[in-house]
Amino acid sequence: MAPSFFRKAPTFWERRGPTSLLLWPISLLYELALRIRKFIQDLGIEQAKPTAVPIIIVGNIRVGGTGKTPIVITLAKQLSQLGWKPGIISRGYGSSLQTSPLPVTSESDPAIVGDEPVLMAKKLQNRFPIWVFPKRQQCINALLNGSPKVDVIISDDGLQHRGLVRWPAREGGRDIEFVVRDDRGEGNRFLLPAGPLREPANRERDATLFTSIQKNQKTSSIDEYYLGRRSFHLANHLGAPYQLINPSSIQPLEQIAEHFLPKNIALVAGIGNPQRFFDDVKRHGVVGKHIPLADHFNYTTEFFSSIKAQCILITEKDAVKCLGMQDDRIWVIPMSLRIPDNLMDWMQSILQRPDPRRYTL
């Protein structure tokens, strides 16, 4: 998750130039700090307690959203269909105000537990336990104490959280680590603050999950980022928008394109990569004014009142912070994701490995 002063990605992160080169020495210090931290961990001075169930990390090395939350939602659904009992943990934007782990339901306050965990609870219809807390090991313990039948944990982000370990089914301590990558790629490939990366682009991972094709890049092209590594492309699908004040009222995107002139349509997105949302909607024939906002933007009635449009389209993540607003112009666009069968088959083969602790001599 991006620091508060980087809630909206600076343009110089996308290509190298005077500003990024000026900040590059600070990035070197940041990289040195990462190396020192890893060296201390390798010495085994701080022994993290292994988790009793498999852990799936869905994270990114780029600051800001790359589409992790829809993946977590879909993984939980598909694992459940395969007989698993998943639980979900998240840091939860805003949860830094917490003093202990909190469970999340569709009725939770996004200002306390974060907008993404509430979205997950809504999309999953409260079927799976979801807990939030910055200290993820405590979060897992609280989840398992409250739901002892859970047999796999999905962590929304946490790739850089070294306290998340299990008795290794593979080298590295976690069972599965996914790095999610969107159309922005790694930008200028510099570490913070000169670039958008929290870790080097060649960071080890079990698989790279592509939520979109990088701009100016052919599907068949291979670069050093995932050369020789497992990678999967995940296709998303935009559903028919529903009215915020009346979810039973549905209107297909194509119908919206026919009913409203482009000057009367506004697309609003307070997510990590607003342009991706705008591009996806445009592919359905809807053209309008784009209003990109900082990730986790806090909406108010006054904000929407200031928008001169007859139809306002927003994301589901934005919608969880707009409940109670009585503006019939606001329509919410649902998004679903499909995970390839070969990815689920491979993931199951990892999760079903026996726990070495049960077979000690």
N, C-alpha and C positions, 0 to 999 in steps of 0.2 A: 504494500500500500504506500502511496506517495506521501511524503511529508506535506504538511499543510501548505507550505509555500510553493509546492509543486503539484497542487491539485489539478492544474491545467498545464499540460506539457508545453514547455517553451519550444518555439519553432527551431531554435538552433540545435535542438536534440536530434533533428532529422538528418542533418548533413554537417560536415565539418566546415568550420569557418572561423573568423576572428574571435567570436565570443567563446566557442567551445575550446579553441586552442589556448585562450587566455586562462580558462578554468582547468585545463588539463593537468597542471601540476597538483592541484587539489585532488583530482581524481587519482593521481599516483599515490598520494597519501592515504586515500580511501582504500585503494587496492592493498597497500602495505598493511593497513589495519586488518583487512580480511585475511591476509596471509598469516599474520601474527595470531589471530583468533583461531585459525585452522591448526596452526602449529601447537597451540596450547591444548586444543581438543585432541589432537593426535597423541599428545603425551599422556592422555587419560587422567589428567588431574581432576577434571570434573566428570564424574561417572553418572550419566543419565540412566534413570531406571527404565528398563525395557517395558513396553506396553504388552498387555496380555493378548491383544487381538491384532490382526493385520492392519496396517495403516497405508492408505492411499493418499499421496500428496498431489493436489492439483494446484500448481503454482506457476509463477512466471519470473523471469529474470529482469524483465522490463518494468519500470515503475508505471503504475496505473493499470487500468483494466484491460485485459486482452480476451475476455470471454470465458473466465473460469466458472462463474456461477452457473450458467446454463449447463456446463459439463457436469458439475457436481450434482445438479438436479437429475440429469439424465442417467448418470451412473447409479444414483440411489434407486431410481425406478427399475433399471435393468438388472441390477444386482438382486433386488427384491424378487423380480420375476424368476430369477435363477435359484431362489431358495435362501439367499443370504438375508441377514437382518442388519442393515446398515444404520449407523449413526453418523451425524455430521457435526464437525466443530468448525468454528470460525473465530477470528480475532474480533470481528464486528466493529465496523467504523463507529466511533463514539463510545465503545465499550471501555475506553481507558478511564472512564468515570467510575467503573465498577470496582468493587473490592473483593468480589468472589464471582465464580462462574454463574451464569444465568441461563435457564432454559428459554427457548424461543418458540412462540406459536404465531399463528397468522394474526393474532390480536395484539402482539407485542408492539411497543412503541419504538419505531425506527430511530428516534433520537437517542434512545438508550442502548439498544442492542445492535443498531445498524440496519440500513435498508436492505442489504443483500440477504442476511439471515431471515428477515421477515418475508422477503420475496420467495426464498426457498420454502419456508413453512407454508405459504399460500399455494405455491405451485404443487407442493407435495401433499397438500391437504392435511397437514399435521400428522401424517402417517408414520414419520420417523423422528426420533429424538434429535433436536438441534440445540447445541449449547454454544455460548460465546464467552470468551475471556482471552485477554492478551497472552496469559501464561497457559500455553496449550496443554501441557501435561496435566495441570490442575483441571483444565476443562475436560480432558478425556476421563480423568478419575471421577469427576462429578457425573458425567454422562453414563459411565458404566455402573456407578452406584445407583443411579436412578433407573437405568434400563439394562439390567444384567444379561439379558438375552442377546444384546447386540454382539455380533461376531465379526464386524469389520468397521473400521473408522475411515470416513472420507474427510480430509482436511481441506477446507477452502482456503488456499494459500498456505503458507508455512514452510515454503521451500528453504527459506533462510533461517528457520527456527531449529537450531541444532539440538534442542531438548527432546525433539520427537524421534524416538528410536524404538525399535523392537529387536528381540533376539534375531539377528540377521538371517533372513531367508536368502539374502544375497549380500554382497559387500556393500557397506554404506549404512546399514542399520535400519533404514526404512524398507518396507516391502516393495512399494511401487512409487516412483517419482515421475510425474508428468510435468513437462514444461509446455505451457500454452503460448502460442505465437500467433499474432494477427497480421493484418496486411501491412502494418508499419515496420515489421521486422525488428531489427535492433537499432534502427536509426543510424546515428553516426558511429555506433559501436563503442563509444567511450563510457566509462563508469561514471556514476554520479560525482560531482554535479555537472561535469562537462557534457555528459550524455545521459541517456535514460536507463542505463543498466545498473542493477543492484549487485550483479555478479558478472564475471566474464562470460562472453557469448558461448564459449566452448565448455561451459559447465557440464559435468556429467549428468545424465538423466537416463531413465529407462526408455522413454519415448517422448517425441515431440508431437503435440497435438495442434494442427493448423486449423484455426477457426475461419480463415479466409486466405486467399492467394495474395501474396505480396504484390504490391503495385509494380508494374513494369517487369513482372517475372512470369515466365511460362510455367504451367503446371508440371511439365516434365523436367524442368531444370533442377539440378542438384548443386547446392553450395556446401561450403565446409561446415556450416552450422550443424547440419544433421547427416553429413556424409558418413556412411557406414553405421548409422544408428537407426533404430526403429522409428517410423513416423507414420502418422495417420491424418487424413484430411476429414474434417467433420462438417457435414452439410447442415446449414440451418434453414428454417422455414418460417416465414412470417404468416401468422394466421389473420383472420378477419378482425379488424379493430372492434372493440366494444366501448360503449359510452361509459365514462367514469361514473356518472351519477345514476346510471341504469345499465348494469352489466348484461342484462338480458337483451339489450338493444345492440344488434350487430350489423355492421355495414362493411362489405368487402372493400378492399383498397381500390379495386378497379371502379367500383361504384362511386367512391369518394372522388376519384380522378374525373369522373364524368359530371358529378354534381357541382363541384367547386372549381372556380378559376384558380390558377396557380397563385395569383396575388392575394387570394382569400384563404390560402392554406399556410399554416405555420408548423414546422417540425421542430420539436424541442427535445433536447437530450442532455441530461446531466450525468454522463457516464464516462468511462475512461477513454473511449474512442468514438465520439459522436459522429464523425464522418462515416464510419462504417454503417451506422444506423441510417443515416441520410441516403447512402448509396443503395442499401438494401431496399428502402422504400421506393426510391426512384426506379429500381428495376421492375417495380409493379405499376409503373406509369404515373406515380404521384409526384408532382413537382410543386414546390412551394418555397417559402422563406425558411432558411435554416437558422436556428438559434442554438449554437453549441454553448454548453455551460460547463463549469468545473464539475469534476466527479463528486458525487454525493451532495449536489446543490440542494439547498433548503428552499422549498417552494412556499410561496404565500399567495393568498387571494389577490393581493395587489399586483403581484408579478404577472399573473395571467390576465388581469384586467387591463394591463398596459399593452397587451399584444393585440394589434389590429388585424384580426382574422376571423373568419366565420367557422373555421375548422382547425383545431389544434391537435396534432398527433404527438403522443409521448410514448416512452418505453414502459414496460412493466415495472422496472426498477424505480423509475420516477413516480409511478402511480402509487406505490406504497406510502409515499410522503404527501400525497394529495387527497387522501380520504377525507371526506367531510366537506370538500369544496363543491359548491353548487354552481358549476359552470357547465352548461350543456354543450359547449363547443369542444370540450376535451374528450378525445378518443384515445384508447389505450391499444397499442399493437402488441399482441402476444407473440412470443417466439419460441419455437421448439427446435430441438437438435437431435440428430440421429448419429448414434455411435456404431461404427462398423462391427459386424459380427466377429471378424478376425481379431479385432481389438479386445472384445469381451472374452473370446476363447483364450487368448494369450493371458489376459489378466487373471482369469480363473485358474489357469495352470500355475500361476505364481501364488495366488491366495490359498490354494489347496496343498501347498507344500507342508509336510509335517513340521511341527515345532520341535527343534532339536532338544529343548529342555525336557521333553517327555521321554527321551531315549538316552539318558545318561547311563554310563557304565558303572 
